[in-house]
Amino acid sequence: LLLFSAVLHDVGKIGIPQEILLKPGKLTDAEMEVIKRHPVEGEKIVKPINPEAAKIIRHHHERWDGTGYPDGLKGEQIPLLSRIITVADVFDALTTDRPYRKAFGFEKAMEIMRENNGKMFDPKVFDAFLSIKTEILMKKELSEKDIEEMRETIIEIY
């Protein structure tokens, strides 16, 4: 369920105009409102196939402190798998080139994420993320062994 949801978490972006998705500068408030629709659109796309995954996809932009979207859920109101995807998604977003900026280096990305622990991220989920070996996190492709090691680490901590 986690893998299925993680792979499809941004499927709702399929309906977002390319000029917004690929805009090299800051989005306007109106453009940001269009972007904020993608979790709900993703939920609609996935729900007929997998209703549980649809719920997880809907909530992957919720924040631990309740300031996320689309529903403003807070803390443990947010499904656990959505909280896990949030951490992975932010790490990926920070360490990948975007149309509006170059990727941050590993250390800078980790600094930004630490600053958001307890605000954006569930502290327990973030602690599990921090326990994953740095050399695994820095890989662009993971082996089955890497995935199993991460799974065991998360289960151990959470």
PALUMDO-681308 format. One record per residue (C-alpha): residue number from 1; x, y, z. Coordinates in steps of 0.25 Angstrom, whole numbers. Layout:
<nodes>
- pos|X|Y|Z
- NUM|X|Y|Z
...
</nodes>
This chain:
<nodes>
- pos|X|Y|Z
- 1|0|0|0
- 2|11|10|3
- 3|19|7|-9
- 4|6|8|-18
- 5|2|21|-11
- 6|16|27|-12
- 7|18|24|-27
- 8|4|30|-30
- 9|4|42|-19
- 10|6|53|-30
- 11|-3|46|-41
- 12|-13|58|-39
- 13|-3|67|-45
- 14|-7|61|-59
- 15|-18|71|-59
- 16|-9|83|-56
- 17|-5|92|-68
- 18|10|90|-72
- 19|12|105|-71
- 20|9|105|-56
- 21|17|92|-53
- 22|29|96|-61
- 23|29|111|-58
- 24|43|115|-55
- 25|39|126|-45
- 26|30|128|-32
- 27|16|124|-34
- 28|5|134|-32
- 29|-6|131|-22
- 30|-15|127|-32
- 31|-5|117|-38
- 32|-2|112|-24
- 33|-17|109|-22
- 34|-17|101|-35
- 35|-5|93|-30
- 36|-12|90|-17
- 37|-23|83|-24
- 38|-14|72|-29
- 39|-16|63|-16
- 40|-31|63|-17
- 41|-30|60|-32
- 42|-21|49|-29
- 43|-30|43|-19
- 44|-41|44|-30
- 45|-32|36|-40
- 46|-28|25|-31
- 47|-41|23|-22
- 48|-47|14|-32
- 49|-35|5|-32
- 50|-31|6|-18
- 51|-39|14|-8
- 52|-28|12|3
- 53|-17|18|-5
- 54|-26|29|-10
- 55|-28|34|4
- 56|-13|34|6
- 57|-11|41|-7
- 58|-21|52|-3
- 59|-13|55|10
- 60|1|55|6
- 61|2|70|7
- 62|-4|71|21
- 63|6|76|31
- 64|8|72|45
- 65|5|85|51
- 66|-9|86|43
- 67|-5|96|33
- 68|-5|87|21
- 69|-15|84|10
- 70|-25|80|5
- 71|-32|78|19
- 72|-23|84|29
- 73|-22|71|37
- 74|-12|72|49
- 75|-3|62|56
- 76|-9|47|56
- 77|-21|51|48
- 78|-12|50|36
- 79|-11|36|32
- 80|2|30|36
- 81|6|26|21
- 82|3|40|17
- 83|13|45|28
- 84|23|35|22
- 85|21|40|8
- 86|22|54|12
- 87|36|52|18
- 88|41|45|5
- 89|34|55|-4
- 90|41|67|3
- 91|55|60|3
- 92|53|57|-12
- 93|48|71|-15
- 94|60|77|-8
- 95|70|68|-15
- 96|65|69|-29
- 97|66|80|-39
- 98|53|88|-41
- 99|49|98|-52
- 100|51|109|-42
- 101|64|105|-35
- 102|75|95|-34
- 103|75|84|-25
- 104|81|86|-11
- 105|92|78|-6
- 106|90|66|4
- 107|94|74|16
- 108|86|86|13
- 109|74|78|10
- 110|75|71|23
- 111|77|85|30
- 112|64|90|24
- 113|57|77|28
- 114|62|78|42
- 115|56|92|43
- 116|43|86|39
- 117|42|75|48
- 118|30|76|57
- 119|24|86|48
- 120|23|79|34
- 121|27|65|39
- 122|23|55|49
- 123|35|55|59
- 124|35|40|60
- 125|34|38|45
- 126|45|48|43
- 127|54|41|54
- 128|52|28|46
- 129|56|35|33
- 130|69|41|40
- 131|73|27|45
- 132|74|22|30
- 133|88|21|26
- 134|93|34|19
- 135|99|25|7
- 136|85|19|5
- 137|78|33|5
- 138|88|39|-5
- 139|86|28|-16
- 140|77|31|-27
- 141|73|16|-29
- 142|71|6|-18
- 143|73|-8|-17
- 144|64|-18|-11
- 145|74|-20|0
- 146|73|-4|2
- 147|58|-4|3
- 148|58|-16|13
- 149|68|-9|22
- 150|60|4|22
- 151|47|-4|25
- 152|53|-11|36
- 153|59|2|42
- 154|45|9|41
- 155|38|-3|48
- 156|49|-3|59
- 157|47|12|62
- 158|32|14|60
</nodes>
